[in-house]
Amino acid sequence: MHEDDDVREFWNRVADDWHIQIGAAGDSNRILNSDPVLWAFAGDVGGLKVLDAGCGTGYLCRQLRDRGAAVTGVDLSERMIAIARAQHPDIEFRVDTCSELGTFADAEFDLLIANYVLMDTPDLEGAMRSFSRVLRTGGKAVLVFSHPCFPAGGATRSMNGDETNYRWTFPYFERRRRVDPPWAHFTSDFIWFHRPLSDYWKAFKAAGLVVMDFEEPRLTEERFHLAENPRKLASSRARPYSVAFQLRKRIA
Ligand SMILES: C[S@@+](CC[C@H](N)C(=O)[O-])C[C@H]1O[C@@H](n2cnc3c(N)ncnc32)[C@H](O)[C@@H]1O
């Protein structure tokens, strides 16, 4: 079995539960921590051609469309795309893999966003090559993905929320296909791919994408009131859930 098939099968299986998790506006991690950085890195999207790569059920596509972007969503899971189309019939969605993006022409997009996708895709280098190919020269990529140094699935927190322990059962520097037990309302194990942070950086560089900005998204003080309860506030203030990169396609 090709690794993409395994991943596609997994996301098809969890797509309906993912829709419950993300809803119309994104889950609390996105709302509290990463979406503000994503929008700051994306800038004014009005009038831009934007690809939401690994769009899932399409909550971000709708927000991009509402901000004036001409957005296309793409995902390798047929079930994710079926839900996205049902939710947003006026947005274009395609089934395709980020490893190739074979249904897209070169230099089609001004901006590409991949929101919590790269740790879920088996072929990092292939994805970065195709991201770079579909971007115009000087175009921008905003990549948000789970923090590889602090995997949420391996974290335990003390009762008062002050202490967090991360459990590593293998060397951080090794690439590994990981299977985490179900969390929240999910009933299926989660497949994802661990790679050290430097591997991401090298894959960006090899694809001709220059790092313009980098952030470890967290809840900032003026937004503390958005946390649902003290435990979520403490967690968002203390734990890095993700990393965010702003990249630009190098002018040759
Ligand atoms: C964690 S979900 C994030 C979905 C969406 N971006 C969001 O923020 O709600 C990861 C998504 O990436 C998709 N995905 C994983 N590998 C992919 C690949 N190689 N090509 C396209 N989509 C992929 C999955 O099907 C899934 O919808």
The ligand as a Tripos MOL2 file, in Angstrom:
@<TRIPOS>MOLECULE
LIG
   27    29     1     0     0
SMALL
NO_CHARGES

@<TRIPOS>ATOM
      1 C1         -5.2590   18.1080   10.8360 C.3       1 LIG1
      2 S1         -6.2510   18.1270    9.3770 S.3       1 LIG1
      3 C2         -6.3360   19.8770    9.0740 C.3       1 LIG1
      4 C3         -7.4490   20.2530    8.1480 C.3       1 LIG1
      5 C4         -7.6440   21.7620    7.9550 C.3       1 LIG1
      6 N1         -6.4910   22.3870    7.3540 N.3       1 LIG1
      7 C5         -7.9910   22.3910    9.2830 C.2       1 LIG1
      8 O1         -7.2010   23.2000    9.7920 O.co2     1 LIG1
      9 O2         -9.0590   22.0710    9.8190 O.co2     1 LIG1
     10 C6         -5.0780   17.5630    8.1570 C.3       1 LIG1
     11 C7         -5.6690   17.5030    6.7590 C.3       1 LIG1
     12 O3         -4.6130   17.2850    5.8320 O.3       1 LIG1
     13 C8         -5.0600   16.3840    4.8510 C.3       1 LIG1
     14 N2         -3.8780   15.7720    4.2480 N.ar      1 LIG1
     15 C9         -2.9320   14.9980    4.8340 C.ar      1 LIG1
     16 N3         -1.9920   14.6390    3.9360 N.ar      1 LIG1
     17 C10        -2.3560   15.2120    2.7730 C.ar      1 LIG1
     18 C11        -1.7940   15.2020    1.4510 C.ar      1 LIG1
     19 N4         -0.6710   14.5440    1.1720 N.pl3     1 LIG1
     20 N5         -2.4300   15.8950    0.4840 N.ar      1 LIG1
     21 C12        -3.5850   16.5670    0.7410 C.ar      1 LIG1
     22 N6         -4.1680   16.5970    1.9570 N.ar      1 LIG1
     23 C13        -3.5580   15.9320    2.9570 C.ar      1 LIG1
     24 C14        -5.9630   15.4280    5.6030 C.3       1 LIG1
     25 O4         -6.8400   14.7230    4.7600 O.3       1 LIG1
     26 C15        -6.6830   16.3870    6.5510 C.3       1 LIG1
     27 O5         -7.8560   16.9010    5.9830 O.3       1 LIG1
@<TRIPOS>BOND
     1     1     2 1
     2     2     3 1
     3     2    10 1
     4     3     4 1
     5     4     5 1
     6     5     6 1
     7     5     7 1
     8     7     8 2
     9     7     9 1
    10    10    11 1
    11    11    12 1
    12    11    26 1
    13    12    13 1
    14    13    14 1
    15    13    24 1
    16    14    15 ar
    17    14    23 ar
    18    15    16 ar
    19    16    17 ar
    20    17    18 ar
    21    17    23 ar
    22    18    19 1
    23    18    20 ar
    24    20    21 ar
    25    21    22 ar
    26    22    23 ar
    27    24    25 1
    28    24    26 1
    29    26    27 1
@<TRIPOS>SUBSTRUCTURE
     1 LIG1         1 GROUP 0 **** ****
